[in-house]
Amino acid sequence: MHDIVDLERRGIPGVFVASAEFVQAAISQSTSLGFPTVARVFTPHPIQDRTDEEMIAYADKAFEEILANITADYT
């Protein structure tokens, strides 16, 4: 989250990506860092025991949402 907030502060779009286990932590941390609406995308949890095929499916499913967030015009 710190990296995404740093990018945003420098005017570089970023998207925080994590597994669904970390939704509340991401909300809390982004809020405490002063960016409560920072773009966030969550994948299914857990990921550590997923096969390559499962990870590719997770990435494919998240790709459009990540792309939409990183190219959004928030001005």
N, C-alpha and C positions, 0 to 999 in steps of 0.2 A: 504494500500500500504506500509506503514511503516513496518508492521509486515513481509510482504513478502520480502521486501528488507533486513530486519534484518536477516531473515532465509538464504537468498541467500549469504549474506556477511559471514555467519558462515558455508557455504557449505552445507546447508540443502535445498533441492529443495522445492519450493513453487509455488503456482499458485494463482493469484489474481482473485476472482470471484465477479462479480457485475452485475447489470442490465444494459442494453444497454444505458440507459440515461447517464451513467458515462464513456463512452468511452473516450471522449476528456479529461475529468478530470484525468482519469487514465494515459493517455499518458503524459499529462503535469506533473503530480506528479511524475511518475516514471522517467521521464527525469530529473526533478529538483533534484531528489534523486540520480542521477548518474547511474540509471539502466533503460535506455530507452527501452530495449528489454525484460524486465521481463515478464514472462508468464502471459497472461490475458485471461480469458474466460468470455463472457458476455451472460446473459440470457435475455429473453424478458422483457420489462418494461411496466407497473409497476408490482410490485410483491405484494404490501401490501394488495390488495383486491382479490388475487387469492385463489381458493379453495385448499384443501389439494391435490386433484387429479391433479390440474393444476401444483402445486408446484412439485409434484412427477414427472410429465411429463417433466417439465423444468430440474429437476435434472437428470433424465434419459437421456435426450438429451445432457446435458453438460458433463456427466460422462466420456465418451470416450475421449473427448478433454482434460479434466482435467487430466485423467490418462496418456494420451500421453505426456502431458507437464511435469508432475511430474516425469515421468520415462525416459524422454529424456536425452540422453548423449550429453551435450554441450561442452565436452572437445575435 
